[in-house]
Amino acid sequence: MMPHADSAQGSSLVLGIETSCDETAVAVVERRADGQGRILSNVVLSQFDKHAIYGGVVPEIAARAHTDCLDRLVQVALAEAKIGFSDLSGIAAASGPGLIGGLIVGATTGKALALATGKPFLAINHLEAHALTVGLTDGVRPPYLMLLVSGGHTQLLLVEDVGRYRRLATTIDDALGEAYDKTAKLLGLPMPGGPSVEKAALSGNPKRFDLPRPMAGREDPHFSFAGLKTAVRHAAAKIAPLSATDVADLCASFQAAVCESVADRVRRAMRVTLSSLPEDRPKPFVVAGGVAANKVLRTALVGVSEDFGFTFHAPPLGLCTDNGAMIAWAGAERLALGLADGLQAPVRPRWPLDPDAVKATGAGVKA
C-alpha cells in the first residue's frame, strides 16, 4: 500500500468490483468529506443457476461467468450512477480472500481500468469490506466489536480502525455458513443453504430435537459447528425417511442451537472487549457477512447486545451478501487515508484480517 497524492479531504467517488465467489457485482459509492456515504449504483448478477446442478460453486465456471459479464456490469453501474470514468476518484476490486480465478478476473479488470483512466487502484480485502459496510449504511466508525459470519469465515474481531483488526476468536472447524449449507444438503433443501434452512425452520418445532450447543461456557470465545452438523445427521438417520414436518423440525432445532451457541460466544467476547472500548461513547456491536441476513440470529444478538450495553448494527439484508458497494466503500475509506495500491498488487486466496492472530487449536486454513 502506498500513499496517493489525491488523498481525500473532499468527497470521492469510487467504483467497486466484487468477484470473489459466485456473484459478479459492480457499484459506485460516494464518500463525503464528513465521512458519510451514499450508494449511487449497486449491480449484482448471481450465478446461482449455473452452479445449482452441481450442489455448490464450481470455481472454473464462476471465473468464466465473471469474464462474460463484468465489462457490461461496469457500464451499467456507471450509467445508473449517471457518471463517467473521469468522475471517479479511484477503482477498487476485491483481491482476496476467495476463489483465485474469480479474484484474478475482477482485480485484472480493475487494474486495467485504473491504468487506462489514470485513477488509483485499490486492492480490497473482501473481509475488510464486510467489516466496514456499517460505516456506509449506519455511519458507524471504529472502534467496535464485530461478528463476521459467512460461508467461509466465522470470527469475532475488534475493529480498531480502517486496516487495523484484532481477532478475538475463530471457528476451529466449519464456518457457520458452511454448516448451514451442509445441513441443507443433508436434508434435501436447495442451495443456498442458509435461506433454505431459515425458511423451513419457520414452520418447525425448535424443541423437538435435543442438539448440542458447541463450545458453550468455554472461557475463550472460539466457535465450533462440526459436531452440531453431525448431530443433525444422526438425528435425521434415526427417523428416516424424513417427512416435511421432520425436515422443518430439524431445521428449527438446528437454528435454535446455532443461535444459542453464537449468543454464548458473543457474550464472552463482549466481556473481554468491554475494557477495550471507550467508556464515554456508544459501544457498537456489528454483525456482517452473508449469514448476518438470518433474521432469527439477528434477533438473538440484539438481545445479547442490550444485555451488555452495546448498540446492535447490521447492514441491510441486501448488503450482507457479497456486493460491489462494500468493495467501493472500503476503497473510499482507504483512499480517504491517502492510500492506494500499485498495479502489481497480488490476489490472495487467503488473506486474514489479523495475520498476527495466534492460530486456535484445531482451526483450519480459513481461520
Secondary structure, DSSP 8 states (H G I E B T S, - for coil): -EE-TT--SS-EEEEEEE-SSSEEEEEEEEE-TTS-EEEEEEEEEE-HHHHGGGTS--HHHHHHHHHHHHHHHHHHHHHHHT--GGG-SEEEEEEESS-HHHHHHHHHHHHHHHHHHT--EEEEEHHHHHHHHHHHHT---SSEEEEEE-SS-EEEEEEEETTEEEEEEEBSS--HHHHHHHHHHHTT--SSHHHHHHHHHTTS-TTSS----TTTT-SS--B--HHHHHHHHHHHHHT-S--HHHHHHHHHHHHHHHHHHHHHHHHHHHHHHGGGS-TTS-EEEEEESGGGG-HHHHHHHHHHHHHHTEEEE---GGGTSS-HHHHHHHHHHHHHTTEEB-TT----S---S-TTS---TT--TT-
